[in-house]
Amino acid sequence: MLPDRGDGRGRGLNRLGHDGLLARAIGGHWGLTPKIGKLALEDRIAA
């Protein structure tokens, strides 16, 4: 089971939005996971 995608603040997949926890994310809308979206926009993960 996957955790919830997020709530736009700090819950769900957004908890993984730290350097070293993710290498790649597949998606196109980062509104509910802003930390992961920031990593993707900064090219710190493959997205």
DSSP file (Angstrom, degrees, kcal/mol; ACC not computed):
  #  RESIDUE AA STRUCTURE BP1 BP2  ACC     N-H-->O    O-->H-N    N-H-->O    O-->H-N    TCO  KAPPA ALPHA  PHI   PSI    X-CA   Y-CA   Z-CA
    1    1 A M              0   0    0      0, 0.0     0, 0.0     0, 0.0     0, 0.0   0.000 360.0 360.0 360.0 137.7    0.0    0.0    0.0
    2    2 A L        -     0   0    0      1,-0.1     3,-0.1     0, 0.0    11,-0.0  -0.689 360.0-111.8 -91.2 145.8    1.3    3.5   -0.8
    3    3 A P        -     0   0    0      0, 0.0    10,-0.1     0, 0.0    -1,-0.1  -0.319  50.2 -78.6 -67.8 161.2    1.0    6.3    1.6
    4    4 A D        -     0   0    0      1,-0.1     9,-1.5     8,-0.1     3,-0.1  -0.264  41.8-117.1 -58.5 148.3   -1.3    9.2    0.8
    5    5 A R        -     0   0    0      7,-0.2     9,-0.3     1,-0.2     2,-0.2   0.802  65.0 -90.9 -63.5 -30.2    0.1   11.6   -1.8
    6    6 A G        -     0   0    0      6,-0.2    -1,-0.2     7,-0.2     6,-0.2  -0.771  13.4-111.6 143.0 173.8    0.0   14.5    0.7
    7    7 A D        -     0   0    0      4,-0.5    26,-0.1    25,-0.3    -1,-0.1   0.230  61.9 -98.4-123.5  10.1   -1.9   17.4    2.0
    8    8 A G  S    S+     0   0    0     24,-1.8    25,-0.1     3,-0.3    -2,-0.0   0.415 110.2  55.8  86.9  -2.8    0.1   20.2    0.7
    9    9 A R  S    S-     0   0    0     23,-0.2    26,-0.2     2,-0.1    -1,-0.1   0.497 120.7 -41.8-123.5 -90.4    2.0   20.7    4.0
   10   10 A G  S    S+     0   0    0     24,-0.1     2,-0.2    -3,-0.1    23,-0.0   0.352  97.0  94.1-135.3   8.1    3.9   17.9    5.6
   11   11 A R  S >  S+     0   0    0      3,-0.1     3,-1.2     4,-0.0    -4,-0.5  -0.509  73.2  10.4-101.8 170.8    1.9   14.6    5.4
   12   12 A G  G >  S-     0   0    0      1,-0.2     3,-1.7    -6,-0.2    -7,-0.2  -0.325 127.3 -11.0  68.5-144.8    1.9   11.7    3.0
   13   13 A L  G >  S+     0   0    0     -9,-1.5     3,-2.2     1,-0.3    -1,-0.2   0.685 119.6  81.5 -64.8 -18.3    4.7   11.4    0.4
   14   14 A N  G X  S+     0   0    0     -3,-1.2     3,-1.6    -9,-0.3    -1,-0.3   0.736  76.9  72.8 -60.2 -21.3    5.8   14.9    1.2
   15   15 A R  G <  S+     0   0    0     -3,-1.7    -1,-0.3     1,-0.3    -2,-0.2   0.705  90.5  58.9 -65.4 -19.3    7.7   13.4    4.1
   16   16 A L  G <  S+     0   0    0     -3,-2.2     2,-2.0     1,-0.2    -1,-0.3   0.373  72.6 110.1 -89.5   4.5   10.2   11.9    1.6
   17   17 A G    <   +     0   0    0     -3,-1.6     2,-0.3    -4,-0.1    -1,-0.2  -0.266  51.7 104.7 -81.1  53.5   11.1   15.4    0.3
   18   18 A H  S >> S-     0   0    0     -2,-2.0     3,-1.8    -3,-0.0     4,-0.6  -0.954  82.2 -86.9-129.7 150.3   14.7   15.4    1.7
   19   19 A D  T 34 S+     0   0    0     -2,-0.3     4,-0.1     1,-0.2    26,-0.1  -0.299 112.0  17.8 -55.0 132.5   18.0   15.0    0.0
   20   20 A G  T 34 S+     0   0    0      2,-0.5    -1,-0.2     1,-0.0     3,-0.1   0.202 102.7  87.0  93.1 -15.6   19.0   11.3   -0.2
   21   21 A L  T <4 S+     0   0    0     -3,-1.8     2,-0.4    -5,-0.2    -2,-0.1   0.780  92.7  35.9 -88.1 -27.1   15.6    9.8    0.4
   22   22 A L     <  +     0   0    0     -4,-0.6    -2,-0.5    -6,-0.1    -1,-0.2  -0.959  46.6 175.8-126.1 144.3   14.4    9.8   -3.2
   23   23 A A  S    S+     0   0    0      1,-0.4    23,-2.6    -2,-0.4     2,-0.3   0.629  77.2  13.0-110.0 -28.6   16.3    9.2   -6.4
   24   24 A R  B     -a   46   0A   0     21,-0.2    -1,-0.4    23,-0.1     2,-0.4  -0.998  56.0-169.2-151.6 143.9   13.4    9.4   -8.8
   25   25 A A        -     0   0    0     21,-2.6     2,-0.6    -2,-0.3    20,-0.0  -0.999  10.8-153.3-135.3 136.1    9.8   10.5   -8.8
   26   26 A I        +     0   0    0     -2,-0.4     2,-0.3     2,-0.0    21,-0.1  -0.941  50.1  91.7-110.7 117.0    7.2    9.8  -11.6
   27   27 A G        -     0   0    0     -2,-0.6     3,-0.1    20,-0.4    -2,-0.1  -0.974  55.0-141.9 176.7 176.7    4.5   12.4  -11.7
   28   28 A G  S    S+     0   0    0     -2,-0.3     2,-0.5     1,-0.2    -1,-0.1   0.460  82.0  61.2-138.0  -9.5    3.3   15.6  -13.2
   29   29 A H        +     0   0    0      1,-0.1     3,-0.2     2,-0.0    -1,-0.2  -0.969  46.3 172.5-128.2 116.7    1.5   17.5  -10.5
   30   30 A W    >   +     0   0    0     -2,-0.5     3,-1.0     1,-0.2     7,-0.3   0.205  45.3 112.1-107.5  14.0    3.4   18.4   -7.4
   31   31 A G  T 3  S+     0   0    0      1,-0.3    -1,-0.2     2,-0.1   -24,-0.0   0.842  83.9  39.9 -59.3 -37.0    0.8   20.6   -5.7
   32   32 A L  T 3  S+     0   0    0     -3,-0.2   -24,-1.8     1,-0.2   -25,-0.3   0.500 121.1  44.7 -92.5  -4.0    0.2   18.2   -2.8
   33   33 A T    <>  +     0   0    0     -3,-1.0     4,-2.3   -27,-0.2     3,-0.4  -0.543  64.9 164.0-134.2  68.6    3.9   17.3   -2.4
   34   34 A P  H  > S+     0   0    0      0, 0.0     4,-2.2     0, 0.0     5,-0.1   0.797  73.3  56.5 -62.9 -30.4    5.7   20.7   -2.6
   35   35 A K  H  > S+     0   0    0    -26,-0.2     4,-1.8     2,-0.2     5,-0.1   0.918 110.8  43.7 -67.6 -40.9    9.0   19.3   -1.1
   36   36 A I  H  > S+     0   0    0     -3,-0.4     4,-2.2     2,-0.2    -1,-0.2   0.899 112.7  53.4 -69.2 -40.0    9.2   16.6   -3.8
   37   37 A G  H  X S+     0   0    0     -4,-2.3     4,-2.6    -7,-0.3    -2,-0.2   0.888 107.1  51.6 -59.9 -39.7    8.3   19.2   -6.4
   38   38 A K  H  X S+     0   0    0     -4,-2.2     4,-1.9     2,-0.2    -1,-0.2   0.913 108.7  50.4 -64.4 -42.5   11.0   21.5   -5.3
   39   39 A L  H  <>S+     0   0    0     -4,-1.8     5,-2.8     1,-0.2     6,-0.8   0.905 112.3  48.3 -60.9 -40.7   13.6   18.7   -5.5
   40   40 A A  H ><5S+     0   0    0     -4,-2.2     3,-1.5     1,-0.2    -2,-0.2   0.923 111.0  48.9 -66.8 -44.1   12.4   17.9   -9.0
   41   41 A L  H 3<5S+     0   0    0     -4,-2.6    -1,-0.2     1,-0.3    -2,-0.2   0.816 111.2  50.3 -66.3 -29.5   12.5   21.5  -10.2
   42   42 A E  T 3<5S-     0   0    0     -4,-1.9    -1,-0.3    -5,-0.2    -2,-0.2   0.346 112.9-120.6 -88.5   6.5   16.0   21.9   -8.8
   43   43 A D  T < 5S+     0   0    0     -3,-1.5    -3,-0.2     2,-0.1    -2,-0.1   0.818  76.2 128.4  56.4  35.2   17.1   18.7  -10.6
   44   44 A R  S   <S+     0   0    0     -5,-2.8     2,-0.3    -6,-0.2    -4,-0.2   0.547  74.5  30.2 -94.8  -9.9   18.1   17.0   -7.3
   45   45 A I  S    S-     0   0    0     -6,-0.8     2,-0.5    -5,-0.1   -21,-0.2  -0.962  93.5-103.5-136.4 158.0   16.0   14.0   -8.2
   46   46 A A  B      a   24   0A   0    -23,-2.6   -21,-2.6    -2,-0.3    -6,-0.1  -0.703 360.0 360.0 -80.0 126.3   15.1   12.4  -11.6
   47   47 A A              0   0    0     -2,-0.5   -20,-0.4   -23,-0.2    -1,-0.2   0.325 360.0 360.0-140.7 360.0   11.6   13.3  -12.5
